[in-house]
Amino acid sequence: MFRQVLAPIAAIALVTAPVTAHAAPGLGSAGSQEETGQHSGDSGLGEGTNLTDPASTAAPQESDAPAQAPTDASDGSVPVAAAQTAEVSIDAAADAVTVLGVTWDSSGTVPTTVEYRVLDEDGSAGAWVEIEALAGEGPDPGTAEAGGARTGTEPVIVAESADIEVRIDRGDADVQTTTTSVTAADEDLAAQADSGAGAAAPTPSAPTTAASRANAANAPLSYTTRAQWGADESLKKCEPDTTSANRAMVVHHTAGATSYTKAQVPGILRGILSYHTQSLGWCDVGYNMLVDRYGTVYEGRAGGPTKAIVGAHASGFNTGTFGVSVMGTYSAAAPAAAVDALGRVGSWQADLWNYDPTANVTLTSGGGTSKHTEGKKVSLPRVFGHRDTSATECPGAGLYGQLSQVRSKAKAGRTGTGFPVPGEIGKFYEKNTSKTGKPIIAQRCGMTDDGCFQRFEKGSVHWSKASGAHFTKANSGVQNAWKRYSYERGRLGYPTGEEFALKDAAGAVAQHFQGGTVVWSSATAGRPLVGAVGRKWKALGWERSQLRLPRTDEKCTLTRGGCYQQFQGGSIHWTAKTGAHETRGAIQRAWGTQKWENGRLGYPTTDEFKSGSTIRQNFEGGYITWSSTDGATIRYS
């Protein structure tokens, strides 16, 4: 009699180490929106920029196993219709593994029951066993990925040879199979896991990156990459979407047998990749990470462990959640190794996205599940089970009952340092932690001039190659003035130094930027000084000059393209023809009586200067003199 190991796969879990978040547009996002206390986008410094992976960002530790070439797979498809039985012969044996699933077109008559049974060597049949249809799994509704998706059942793992019959109660469907061999590389991975080896040495940046060390046992989180488990990247159908941040972790199980060997796991993953992409039409593996019963973590959906990649594991709640699936059925308790692995992943995610894994979060359903209609706000634990958002038993009663342990392990494994702070901003942070406070969002790059920024408790640090890394205080007068000028995208550009006090103006501060300087005092607010007007003020002596501090922004709305800025002690006017010149006191008031630059005098062409016993200032159309006896006198050319 052929022995069989059958496992309907609902989800597969993968574990990675810390990474930074990035927002790159891709497939449209839906659902899973944070509503309670987490930063949900830029809407401030650096807004509208893409999120990218800085080269120095510390990532989870990859296994040191070599990559393997994609393994040739044997794919099959057998049609089945209502009142008929499809027979599939599977030659899995000890050196191969097969993934089987049933798919159909959702626009036609949809099966309500799909069953399989195993035939013995003598042809006698076992009992019919129902294969669970996909319940709340798949892409979020309305996304490009959903537009190309089919529906069907959970995949079934067949780890040994078997003849299998499949039947449906209505409609038409296809029985899909993918068989891959257990390779020498698969055997090496299994041996490596047995020996406890495999985690690469920490990178130089790892000691300052909390997420790279996060797990319940305070050991580095390591994972097996797609290249190491032999993913065929040509099977991917599209690039998944990336969102700004992950808000929670969703735990799944594969709803099948747990008797697979370590060496068979890579083949199972290759089969799931094929089923999800070629049979169901998804972009890639639906789960972000996969965990086997031995506690090994595997990379699932591609895109980079440091990004908030949108999966296809919890329809309506994919965006902003991280899907981790444990392979096997867990109506009873899951092995301690698997629970510990989930705790390590939870620690890493909580550190990376700066949340308490034992707290709750409010997410908004994007639809795609009968349990929560589109737009419904749902309060959920930060680490929750798939059954919390969909009508499914996943992740099984046993594992679901262990999620409180996962949350506790995740919290215990946190280092408490929050988001990773890589690169040049990280170097600045190490020297200025008391000034900045802790990071509160992931570092974001791809901004103007390939710059980066990261927000901290007390402000933000911006960096570009030309300007270096510098801090602006949160909601300060300087930062708010910079905001009015569109941050680094505007005329001021990036900060080039730190905020400093103006010695001769009590309580006033200033900060230099690439395009000028921002000056703030309680009496004048934050005022940028840019271009020729700014240079003129500095040449006159800054706050020590008779103009003292700026009290307005520069305005360039005057006749003939002129600009001006008002100060506590006067004004500076500029045109391309006349240059920048100050006016103040009695001479300025006299100039005003003849309608400023719009009058016959036009713009000033000099500053004030001594002429005999008078003070004089020249203009385009004449000059004004002043003396203590005669006051101000206008003389036209």
C-alpha positions in Angstrom: 0.0 0.0 0.0 1.3 3.4 -0.9 1.7 5.6 2.1 0.7 9.2 1.7 1.5 12.5 3.4 -1.1 15.0 2.5 -1.1 18.6 3.6 -3.4 21.3 2.4 -1.3 24.4 2.5 -3.0 27.6 3.7 0.0 29.7 4.3 3.7 29.5 4.6 5.8 31.5 7.0 9.2 33.2 6.5 11.4 35.0 8.9 13.8 37.8 8.1 15.9 40.3 10.1 15.5 44.0 10.4 15.1 46.2 7.4 14.0 49.7 6.5 10.8 50.6 5.0 10.4 51.9 1.6 7.5 53.1 -0.4 7.8 52.4 -4.1 4.7 52.5 -6.2 3.6 49.3 -7.6 0.3 47.5 -7.6 -2.5 49.5 -6.0 -3.0 49.1 -2.2 -6.1 48.4 -0.3 -7.2 47.8 3.3 -5.0 47.3 6.4 -4.8 51.0 7.2 -3.4 52.0 10.5 -5.9 54.0 12.6 -4.3 54.1 16.0 -1.2 56.0 16.7 1.2 54.8 14.1 2.8 57.1 11.6 0.9 56.5 8.3 2.9 58.3 5.7 5.1 61.3 5.1 2.7 64.2 5.4 5.6 66.3 6.5 9.3 66.2 6.1 10.3 64.6 2.9 6.7 63.9 1.9 6.1 62.4 -1.5 9.4 60.7 -1.7 10.0 57.1 -2.6 11.2 54.6 0.0 14.3 52.8 -1.0 16.8 50.4 0.5 20.0 52.3 1.6 23.0 50.2 0.8 24.1 50.2 4.4 20.7 49.2 5.9 21.2 46.1 8.1 19.0 43.2 6.9 18.1 39.9 8.5 20.9 37.5 8.5 20.8 35.3 5.5 21.8 31.7 5.8 25.4 31.1 4.6 24.2 28.2 2.4 25.0 28.6 -1.3 22.3 29.6 -3.8 21.1 26.8 -6.0 19.9 26.9 -9.6 16.2 26.6 -10.1 15.2 23.0 -10.1 13.3 21.6 -13.1 9.7 21.0 -12.1 7.2 18.6 -13.6 3.8 20.4 -13.9 0.5 18.7 -14.7 -3.1 19.8 -15.2 -6.1 17.4 -15.3 -9.6 18.8 -15.9 -12.5 17.7 -13.7 -16.2 18.4 -13.9 -19.2 17.9 -11.7 -20.2 14.2 -11.3 -16.8 13.2 -12.6 -13.6 12.0 -10.9 -10.1 13.0 -12.0 -7.3 10.6 -11.2 -3.8 11.9 -10.6 -0.8 9.6 -10.2 2.0 11.2 -8.1 5.5 9.7 -8.1 6.9 11.6 -5.1 8.9 9.0 -3.4 11.7 10.0 -0.9 13.6 12.1 -3.4 10.7 14.3 -4.6 7.7 16.3 -3.4 4.5 17.3 -5.1 2.1 20.2 -4.5 -1.5 19.7 -5.7 -4.3 22.1 -5.9 -7.6 22.7 -7.7 -8.5 25.9 -9.5 -11.5 27.3 -11.4 -12.8 30.4 -13.1 -14.8 32.5 -10.5 -16.9 33.9 -13.3 -18.6 30.6 -14.0 -20.3 28.0 -11.8 -18.1 27.7 -8.7 -17.6 24.4 -6.9 -18.8 24.5 -3.3 -17.1 21.2 -2.3 -13.8 19.9 -3.5 -12.7 16.5 -2.2 -9.8 14.0 -2.7 -9.1 10.5 -1.7 -6.1 8.2 -1.9 -6.2 4.9 -3.8 -4.3 1.9 -2.3 -2.1 -0.4 -4.3 -5.0 -2.8 -4.8 -7.2 0.0 -6.1 -9.3 0.3 -3.0 -10.1 3.8 -2.0 -9.8 5.7 1.2 -12.4 8.1 2.6 -13.1 11.3 0.7 -11.4 14.3 2.4 -12.5 17.9 1.7 -9.8 20.3 0.4 -10.5 23.8 1.9 -11.2 26.4 -0.7 -9.2 29.7 -0.4 -11.0 31.6 2.4 -9.8 35.2 2.6 -6.5 34.5 1.0 -5.3 36.2 -2.2 -4.6 39.7 -3.3 -6.5 42.7 -2.0 -9.6 43.5 -4.1 -9.2 46.2 -6.7 -5.4 45.7 -7.0 -3.6 44.9 -10.3 -2.6 41.6 -8.8 -6.2 40.7 -8.0 -7.2 41.5 -11.6 -5.1 38.6 -12.9 -5.9 36.1 -10.2 -8.0 32.9 -10.3 -9.5 31.2 -7.3 -9.3 27.6 -6.0 -8.3 25.5 -3.1 -5.4 25.5 -0.7 -2.5 23.6 -2.1 -2.0 20.1 -0.8 1.5 18.7 -0.1 2.1 15.2 -1.2 5.4 14.0 0.2 5.3 10.3 -0.9 4.0 8.4 -4.0 0.2 8.1 -4.2 -2.6 7.8 -6.7 -5.2 10.4 -5.9 -8.8 11.0 -7.1 -10.4 14.4 -7.0 -14.0 15.4 -7.4 -16.1 18.5 -7.3 -19.8 19.0 -6.7 -20.5 21.5 -9.5 -19.0 23.5 -12.3 -15.6 22.8 -14.0 -12.1 22.9 -12.5 -8.5 21.9 -13.1 -6.4 19.7 -10.8 -2.9 21.3 -10.9 0.3 19.5 -9.8 3.9 20.5 -9.5 6.6 17.9 -8.6 10.2 18.9 -7.8 13.1 16.7 -6.9 14.8 16.9 -3.5 18.2 18.3 -4.6 21.7 17.9 -3.0 21.4 21.5 -2.0 18.1 20.7 -0.2 19.9 17.9 1.7 22.7 20.3 2.5 20.2 22.9 3.9 18.6 20.2 6.0 22.0 19.1 7.4 22.9 22.7 8.1 19.7 23.1 10.1 20.5 19.9 12.0 23.9 21.2 12.9 22.6 24.6 14.1 24.8 26.3 11.5 23.7 28.7 8.8 23.5 32.2 10.2 25.9 34.5 8.5 28.1 36.6 10.8 26.6 39.9 11.7 27.3 42.8 9.4 29.3 45.7 10.7 26.1 47.7 11.1 24.3 45.0 13.0 25.3 46.1 16.5 23.5 49.4 16.0 20.5 47.8 14.4 18.0 46.5 16.8 16.0 44.4 14.4 19.0 42.4 13.3 19.3 41.0 16.8 15.6 40.6 17.7 14.3 37.3 18.9 13.0 35.8 22.1 16.4 34.2 22.9 18.3 37.4 22.0 20.0 35.6 19.1 20.2 37.0 15.6 17.3 36.2 13.3 18.4 34.3 10.3 16.4 33.0 7.3 16.8 30.9 4.2 16.7 33.1 1.0 14.7 32.4 -2.1 17.9 31.7 -4.0 18.9 29.1 -1.3 15.6 27.2 -1.5 15.8 27.3 -5.3 13.0 29.8 -6.3 12.6 30.0 -10.1 12.3 33.8 -10.4 11.0 33.5 -13.9 7.7 32.3 -12.5 6.9 35.7 -10.9 4.1 37.3 -12.9 4.4 40.9 -11.6 6.2 43.0 -9.0 4.2 43.2 -5.7 3.2 46.5 -4.2 5.1 48.1 -1.4 3.5 50.2 1.3 4.9 52.7 3.8 4.9 50.4 6.9 3.7 47.2 8.4 1.2 47.6 11.3 0.7 44.0 12.4 1.8 40.3 11.8 -0.7 37.7 10.6 -0.1 34.1 11.5 -1.2 31.2 9.3 -0.8 27.5 9.0 -0.8 25.2 6.0 -3.8 23.1 7.3 -2.0 19.8 6.4 0.2 17.0 7.6 3.4 17.9 9.6 5.3 14.7 8.6 7.5 16.3 5.9 11.2 16.1 6.3 13.6 19.0 6.5 15.0 18.1 3.0 11.5 18.2 1.5 10.7 21.8 2.6 12.6 23.6 -0.2 10.7 21.5 -2.7 7.4 22.3 -1.0 8.3 26.0 -1.3 9.1 25.6 -5.0 5.7 23.9 -5.5 3.8 26.6 -3.6 5.6 29.3 -5.7 4.4 27.5 -8.9 0.9 27.0 -7.6 0.4 30.6 -6.4 1.8 32.1 -9.6 1.0 29.7 -12.5 -2.2 28.2 -11.2 -3.7 31.1 -9.1 -2.2 33.9 -11.1 -0.7 35.8 -8.2 2.4 37.9 -8.6 4.5 35.7 -6.3 4.2 33.5 -3.2 1.4 34.9 -1.2 3.2 34.9 2.2 5.9 37.2 3.2 7.7 34.5 5.1 7.4 30.8 5.9 8.3 28.7 9.0 8.7 25.0 9.0 7.9 22.7 12.0 11.6 22.6 12.9 11.8 26.4 13.4 13.6 27.3 10.2 12.5 30.6 8.6 12.3 31.0 4.8 11.9 34.0 2.6 8.6 34.1 0.8 7.4 36.9 -1.4 10.3 38.7 -3.1 11.0 42.4 -2.8 13.5 42.7 0.0 13.3 41.9 3.7 13.6 45.6 4.6 10.5 46.7 2.8 6.8 46.5 3.7 5.9 44.2 0.8 2.2 43.7 0.3 1.4 40.0 0.2 -1.6 37.9 -0.8 -2.2 36.0 2.4 -5.2 37.9 4.0 -7.4 39.4 1.4 -8.6 42.9 2.5 -5.9 43.0 5.2 -2.7 42.5 3.1 -1.6 46.1 3.0 0.3 47.0 6.1 0.5 43.4 7.5 3.2 40.8 7.4 2.0 37.3 6.7 3.9 34.4 8.3 2.7 30.8 7.8 3.8 27.7 9.7 3.7 24.6 7.5 1.5 21.9 9.0 -1.9 21.4 10.7 -2.1 22.8 14.2 -5.4 21.9 15.6 -3.2 20.8 18.5 -0.2 22.8 19.8 2.6 23.6 17.4 6.1 22.6 18.1 8.1 24.8 20.5 10.7 25.5 17.7 8.0 26.9 15.4 6.5 29.1 18.2 10.0 30.4 19.0 10.6 31.2 15.4 7.3 33.1 15.2 8.5 35.0 18.3 11.7 36.0 16.6 9.9 37.2 13.6 7.5 39.1 15.8 10.4 40.8 17.6 12.0 41.8 14.4 8.8 43.2 12.9 7.9 45.1 16.1 11.4 46.6 16.3 11.4 47.5 12.6 8.1 49.2 12.6 8.2 50.4 16.2 5.2 48.9 17.8 4.4 46.9 20.9 3.6 43.4 19.8 1.3 42.8 22.8 -0.9 45.9 22.0 -3.9 46.3 19.7 -4.2 48.1 16.4 -7.2 49.3 14.4 -7.2 48.2 10.7 -9.7 49.0 8.0 -11.0 46.1 5.8 -10.4 46.4 2.1 -13.0 43.8 1.4 -12.3 40.4 0.0 -13.5 38.6 3.1 -17.0 37.6 4.2 -16.1 38.3 7.9 -15.4 42.0 7.6 -17.0 44.1 4.9 -15.1 46.8 3.0 -14.5 49.9 5.1 -15.2 48.2 8.4 -12.7 49.2 11.2 -11.5 46.2 13.1 -9.6 46.2 16.4 -7.0 43.4 16.3 -3.9 42.3 18.3 -0.7 43.4 16.7 0.0 39.6 16.2 -3.2 38.0 15.1 -4.4 34.8 13.4 -5.9 34.6 9.9 -9.2 33.5 11.4 -9.5 37.0 13.0 -10.1 38.5 9.6 -11.5 35.6 7.5 -14.0 32.7 7.8 -11.3 30.0 8.2 -9.9 27.8 10.9 -6.4 29.0 10.1 -4.0 28.9 11.9 -5.6 26.0 13.7 -7.0 26.0 17.2 -3.8 24.8 18.8 -1.5 27.5 17.2 -4.2 30.1 17.6 -4.2 29.4 21.4 -0.4 29.9 21.4 -0.4 33.4 19.9 -0.3 34.9 23.3 3.0 33.1 23.8 4.2 34.5 20.4 3.3 38.0 21.5 5.1 37.6 24.8 8.2 36.2 23.1 8.1 39.0 20.5 8.0 41.6 23.2 10.7 40.0 25.3 13.0 39.8 22.3 12.7 43.5 21.5 15.8 45.6 22.0 13.7 48.8 22.4 15.8 50.9 20.1 13.1 51.2 17.5 13.8 51.5 13.8 17.2 50.8 12.3 19.2 54.0 11.6 21.7 53.1 8.9 24.3 55.0 6.9 25.4 58.6 7.4 22.2 59.4 9.4 23.1 56.5 11.6 26.5 57.9 12.3 25.0 61.3 13.2 22.4 59.6 15.4 25.1 57.7 17.4 26.8 61.0 18.3 23.6 63.0 18.9 21.1 60.6 20.5 20.2 63.1 23.3 19.5 65.7 20.7 17.4 63.5 18.4 15.6 61.1 20.7 14.7 57.6 19.3 13.7 57.0 15.7 10.0 56.9 15.1 9.9 55.9 11.4 12.1 53.9 9.1 14.7 55.8 7.1 13.6 57.0 3.7 15.7 57.7 0.7 15.4 58.4 -3.0 14.6 62.1 -2.3 16.1 65.2 -4.1 19.7 64.6 -5.0 19.4 61.0 -3.8 19.1 62.2 -0.2 17.6 60.4 2.8 15.8 61.5 5.9 14.6 59.9 9.2 12.2 61.3 11.8 13.0 61.0 15.5 11.2 61.9 18.7 12.6 65.4 18.7 12.9 66.2 15.1 14.4 64.9 11.8 17.8 64.3 10.3 18.2 64.9 6.6 21.2 63.8 4.5 22.6 64.3 1.0 26.1 63.7 -0.3 26.6 67.5 -0.8 25.1 68.7 2.5 26.0 65.9 5.0 23.6 64.9 7.8 21.9 67.6 9.9 19.1 67.9 12.4 16.0 70.2 12.4 13.9 70.4 15.6 10.3 69.1 15.3 7.8 71.9 14.8 10.4 74.6 15.6 10.2 78.0 14.0 13.2 77.0 11.7 11.6 73.7 10.6 8.2 75.3 10.0 9.9 78.0 7.8 11.7 75.3 5.9 8.4 73.6 5.4 6.9 76.8 3.8 9.7 76.6 1.3 8.9 72.9 0.5 11.7 71.3 2.6 14.6 69.9 0.6 12.6 70.2 -2.7 12.5 74.0 -2.4 14.8 76.9 -2.7 16.5 76.3 0.7 17.5 72.7 -0.2 19.1 70.6 2.6 20.4 71.8 5.9 24.1 72.3 5.9 24.6 72.8 9.6 23.0 72.7 13.0 20.8 75.3 14.6 22.8 78.0 16.5 22.1 81.0 18.7 22.5 84.6 17.4 24.7 86.3 20.1 23.4 89.8 19.6 19.7 89.0 19.5 18.5 87.4 22.8 16.7 84.1 22.2 17.1 84.2 18.4 18.5 81.2 16.5 19.5 80.5 12.9 20.3 77.5 10.8 22.1 77.3 7.4 20.7 75.5 4.4 22.1 75.0 0.9 20.1 77.9 -0.5 20.2 80.3 2.4 19.6 80.7 6.2 16.5 80.5 8.4 16.4 83.0 11.3 13.9 82.7 14.1 13.0 84.8 17.1 9.8 84.9 19.2 9.1 88.4 17.9 9.6 87.7 14.2 8.9 83.9 13.7 11.1 81.9 11.4 12.2 83.8 8.3 14.3 82.4 5.4 17.0 84.6 4.0 17.9 83.6 0.4 19.6 84.9 -2.6 21.0 88.4 -3.0 18.8 89.8 -0.2 20.1 87.2 2.2 23.7 87.8 1.2 23.2 91.6 1.6 21.8 91.2 5.2 24.8 89.0 6.1 27.2 91.5 4.6 25.7 94.3 6.7 26.4 92.3 9.9 23.5 89.9 10.5 21.5 90.7 13.6 24.2 93.3 14.6 23.3 95.5 11.7 20.8 98.4 12.0 18.3 96.2 10.2 18.4 93.7 13.0 16.2 90.6 12.3 14.0 89.8 9.3 10.2 90.1 10.1 8.8 88.9 6.7 9.7 86.3 4.1 11.2 87.6 0.8 8.6 88.7 -1.7 9.4 89.0 -5.4 6.2 90.6 -6.7 7.5 94.2 -7.3 7.7 96.0 -10.6 10.4 95.0 -13.1 10.9 91.7 -11.2 12.1 93.3 -8.0 12.2 91.6 -4.6 12.2 92.9 -1.1 12.3 91.7 2.5 11.3 93.7 5.6 13.4 93.7 8.8 12.9 95.1 12.2 15.0 98.2 11.3 14.2 98.6 7.6 14.1 96.8 4.3 16.3 95.4 1.5 15.2 95.8 -2.1 16.7 94.1 -5.1 16.5 94.1 -8.9 18.9 92.5 -11.4 19.8 96.0 -12.6 20.4 97.8 -9.3 21.5 94.9 -7.0 20.4 94.6 -3.3 20.3 97.7 -1.0 19.0 98.5 2.4 16.6 101.4 3.2 15.7 102.6 6.7 14.8 105.5 8.9 13.9 108.9 7.5 15.3 108.3 4.0 13.1 105.2 3.7 10.0 107.1 4.9 10.7 109.9 2.4 11.1 107.3 -0.4 7.7 105.9 0.6 6.0 109.3 0.2 6.6 109.0 -3.5 5.3 105.4 -3.8 8.5 103.5 -3.2 9.9 101.8 -6.3 6.8 102.7 -8.3 7.6 106.5 -7.9 9.9 108.7 -9.9 12.9 107.7 -7.8 12.6 104.0 -8.7 14.8 101.5 -6.8 17.8 102.4 -4.6 21.1 102.0 -6.3 23.3 102.5 -3.2 23.1 102.1 0.5 23.2 105.2 2.7 26.6 107.0 2.7 27.9 110.2 4.2 28.1 113.2 1.8 29.5 116.3 3.4 27.3 117.2 6.3 24.4 114.9 5.1 23.5 111.3 4.8 22.7 110.4 1.2 21.2 107.5 -0.7 21.1 107.3 -4.5 18.1 105.9 -6.5 17.5 105.3 -10.2 15.7 108.6 -10.6 17.5 110.8 -8.2 18.6 110.8 -4.5 17.5 111.5 -1.0 19.6 113.4 1.6 19.1 113.7 5.3 20.5 116.0 8.0 19.5 116.8 11.5 18.6 120.3 10.6 16.8 119.8 7.3 15.4 116.3 7.6 14.9 114.2 4.5 15.0 116.0 1.1 14.1 114.3 -2.3 16.0 115.5 -5.4 15.1 114.1 -8.8 17.5 113.6 -11.6 
